[in-house]
Amino acid sequence: MPLTKLERTRRSITPEGVQAAELAERILGTPPAALLALDPADLDALDRVISRLLAT
């Protein structure tokens, strides 16, 4: 199985760099609480808005 980006990075950075990379992965991989709390109708509306923005 191929290595993940974080696993490849770990082989070439300091322990402090590994910690910073792990923190970044947690931050980027966790949606904000307000987004997680949206009801399905609001998520659908958000999806429509984002789709339109990306299409322009």
N, C-alpha and C positions, 0 to 999 in steps of 0.2 A: 504494500500500500504506500502511495507517495506521502511524503512529509507535508504537513500543513505549513503555511507561511510562518506561523509562530514557531513551529518546531525547527524550521530551517534557520530562522533568525537566532534562536537560542544558541545555535552552534557557533555564532560569530560575535556575540555581544557580551558585555559584562553582566554580572548578576543584577546590578542595578538596572541595566537596560532591559533585562528579562522581566523584572518587576514592572517597569514602565510599560512594556509591551503587553503584559498580562492585564494591567489596569486599562489600557486603551481598548483591548479586546472586550473587556467587561462593559466599559462605557458605551462603545459603539454597538455592542450586541444587545443592549437592554433598552427597550423603548421607554420614553418618559411615562411616569405614572398617569398623567392626564390622557395620554394616548391609549394606554391600556384600559382606562376607565370608560372610553367611549362606547355608546351602545351601537348595535349593528347598523341602525339607520344613519347615524352620524359617520360611522366608518365608510358606509357606502357613499355618502356625500363627499367625504374627504377623498375617497378613491376617484370619484368623478372629477373633482377639482384638480387633483394632482395629474390625472391622465390628460386633462386639457392643457395644463401648463407644460407638460412634457411634449405634447404634440405641436406646440408652437415653436 
